[in-house]
Amino acid sequence: MISQKRQMSLQYKSPSRNSDTSISSISPLAVPPDITLLCSDGIEISVHGLILSQVSPILRQKVDEVLQVPTEPLPPNRKRKPFCRSVPEVPKDVGPRYLTVSEDSKTWNHLLMFCCPELKPILYSNLNDFKLQTYQKVILAADKYRMVEVLEKIKGYVGGLIYKHLAAKGDPFVLYAIAYGCGLEEEAGCAARETLKHPQDVVSTTDHPVYRHIPGTALHQLLAYRHQCIALIEPLLVSWEELCSSFQGGPSAAKWKNCRERCCTTNEHSVYKTRCAWFAQHLERVKRAYTECTDPSAVVSPTLLNETLAAVSGCKGCTAFVTAEQIVAFNMALKKSLDEFLPLVPLPSIDV
């Protein structure tokens, strides 16, 4: 015996079960459902066999087999009602034609929303209400039953949801996990790029429940992507003279390498090949700012400029020729190079 029963009816209009009507052209018809899905959790969902036949070649065969089986009258004390009140009730003198499915009722309730154009999927304004595990099951079910058009609708819906929340400055780490879990590689890449605007320690300490439903390789790939982006700045800082020559006034910046003041000559930095202590400190501050928040805009922060100008004032020789415009130009040249190289870093890929 079935311990719990629930009915959900889907209505449509189509002249023939064997027609080539697509799901986008199916519309409601005031007829009772003729198939009862028996889900793995014991819940019944009343649907129209025609809509199942239209969206899945596998279900079409099963529906045809079920409809050939004669039904028995329902017991007097048993009632079945459709989910939608505007649709006629299932005839009380006709027993259900069962189609047993291996998925639970929650999965089918979501899946059927994409099968019938009259039903609209839920628009989640709060990402915490989005259940990744449920949609993973829905996508697996659609793929299992070869619902090609339905699968496209599901992925399009989830992808649109991700882009909507990215535009609204939603949590990119959660959106990356949702995209990865649903097999949306392009959306996962966009979310991964947005995570660069957040501190590095946020990635390794994220404990959002959504990460429980994706493989550990997803977070590993995100961390690897960020590390590759961070590594871009190292060669640019070492070859800083090339950056200096790219902006107007660059030749005067060559003095950053050969200041003759004692405070600079005694502080030669072999890594950056400069004697100017303030400039070596500036490069370190830029590197630290970009490492903490892997966003090119971090290297043009006004805070960095102010700290550098304060350090310049400690050397009389540097103060004579170093201007704020030069430092700004250097930082902008660095940002321009990072903007050029950052898109070349391979985005995380989804393991199939």
MOLINHU-V243432 format. One record per backbone hydrogen bond with DSSP energy under -1.0 kcal/mol. CO is the residue of the C=O (numbers start at 1). NH is the residue of the N-H. If there is no record, write none. Layout:
# MOLINHU-V243432
((CO/NH) (CO/NH))
This chain:
# MOLINHU-V243432
((16/19) (22/25) (29/31) (35/47) (36/99) (37/45) (38/101) (39/42) (43/39) (45/37) (47/35) (48/52) (49/53) (50/54) (51/55) (52/56) (56/60) (57/61) (58/62) (59/63) (60/64) (61/65) (62/66) (63/67) (66/69) (75/78) (84/87) (91/94) (97/36) (99/38) (103/40) (104/108) (105/109) (106/110) (107/111) (108/112) (111/114) (112/116) (116/119) (126/129) (127/130) (131/135) (132/136) (133/137) (134/138) (135/139) (136/140) (137/141) (138/142) (139/143) (140/144) (141/145) (142/147) (146/148) (147/151) (148/152) (149/153) (150/154) (151/155) (152/156) (153/157) (154/158) (155/159) (156/160) (157/161) (158/162) (159/163) (160/164) (161/165) (162/166) (163/167) (164/168) (165/170) (166/169) (171/175) (172/176) (173/177) (174/178) (175/179) (176/180) (177/181) (178/182) (179/184) (180/183) (184/188) (185/189) (186/190) (187/191) (188/192) (189/193) (190/194) (191/195) (194/197) (195/198) (199/202) (200/203) (203/206) (208/211) (209/212) (210/213) (215/218) (216/220) (217/221) (218/222) (219/223) (220/224) (221/225) (222/226) (223/227) (224/228) (225/229) (226/230) (227/231) (230/233) (233/237) (234/238) (235/239) (237/240) (239/242) (240/244) (241/245) (243/246) (244/247) (247/250) (250/253) (251/254) (252/255) (253/256) (254/257) (256/276) (261/264) (261/265) (262/266) (264/267) (269/273) (269/274) (274/269) (276/280) (277/281) (278/282) (279/283) (280/284) (281/285) (282/286) (283/287) (284/288) (285/289) (286/290) (287/291) (288/292) (289/293) (292/200) (293/295) (295/298) (296/299) (297/300) (301/305) (302/306) (303/307) (304/308) (305/309) (306/310) (307/311) (308/312) (309/313) (311/314) (312/315) (315/319) (316/320) (318/321) (318/322) (323/327) (324/328) (325/329) (326/330) (327/331) (328/332) (329/333) (330/334) (331/335) (332/336) (333/337) (334/338) (335/339) (336/340) (337/341) (338/342) (341/344) (342/345))
